[in-house]
Amino acid sequence: MDETEFWELVDDAREAAEGDPEEQADLLVERLARLDPDSVLDFARHFESRYNRAYRWDLWGAAWVLLDGASDDAFDFFRCWLIGQGREVFEGALHDPDGLADLLGDFDEEIDGDGEELGYAADEAYEQLTGVVAPDLELPPPPAEPEGTPLDFENERLLAERYPRLWERFRG
């Protein structure tokens, strides 16, 4: 599975789920379970590599503003959700986290921003197909700390200055 196929699966499931991350995860499991196990592992590698790429302080700050706070777990689930939003939103957020203010349509804090189940979709599909737990993906280990310069998430003035568009749209 190449990168284009990966994003097509993500986009198709999101569109069919009408943006609901839990439904998107269920649809991804169904669609992945129709593939061969190696393709499911390829999908998992694509997902995991993007998940690790998004482990950045600047993106965590954006998540903090969007979600009105983001613990370690909440940021993990946010990164899964961000991948689930598709290539344009994901790459745009990496390029300019404050740009999420323009990239996101409606945002409902009750369902958006938490894609925990998306992070398990490939594992569930692999187990359905093979009856065993997915093997190690043989990717480089995830970074121990987020990339970039740490931010003081408790400093609202700093967050408002660093993420002016997100702050105005979601906290203003």
Secondary structure, 3 states (H helix, E strand, C coil): CCHHHHHHHHHHHHHHCCCCHHHHHHHHHHHHCCCCHHHHHHHHHHHHHHHHHCCEHHHHHHHHHHHCCCCHHHHHHHHHHHHHCCHHHHHHHHHCHHHHHHHCCCCCCCCCCCCHHHHHHHHHHHHHHHCCCCCCCCCCCCCCCCECCCCCCCCHHHHHHHCHHHHHHHHC
